[in-house]
Amino acid sequence: MDRDPIDYTLKVQRIIFILASLSFFGLTFIVSFLDPFLDANFWLFIFVCITFLSCLFSLLFFWWVFSIEKKILTILEIQKLLYHGFFLSLVTVTLLVFYITNTLNSTSFLGILVSYILYRNWIK
């Protein structure tokens, strides 16, 4: 693990930006030409939505760390940032699915919130 963290960060940001672009076009294709509420298309839509949101959250986290906090991250911190973006996208999509299916109540919201808080404490 003798890699340069700055070079690693730039490569990861490029890959995330390409994935975000592809998943955005995938989302627009699914919504425009396919019915996202069919069984097979639904799981494809959820997968592409999680991919897009995790890329978007990761890019926002990178922007926050480099523009606002102005600090250089290690490779381990970069990976934690990516894991956090992925987990946050899972939580967001889960809440959206519960809301759309009218099963979002205080118990399910509290369960998701507690799992997110436990994840945040575990990653620190």
Number of C-alpha atoms within 10 A of each C-alpha: 4 4 9 10 16 13 10 13 18 11 12 17 16 12 13 20 17 13 18 22 15 15 21 18 14 17 20 13 12 17 14 10 8 14 13 17 11 11 10 10 15 15 13 16 24 17 15 21 21 23 21 25 22 25 25 21 19 26 21 13 17 18 13 13 15 13 10 9 9 10 10 13 16 15 16 10 12 19 14 14 20 21 15 20 23 21 19 20 22 20 18 17 17 18 18 13 14 15 13 10 9 9 13 16 11 9 10 14 17 12 12 16 14 12 13 17 12 11 14 13 9 8 11 6
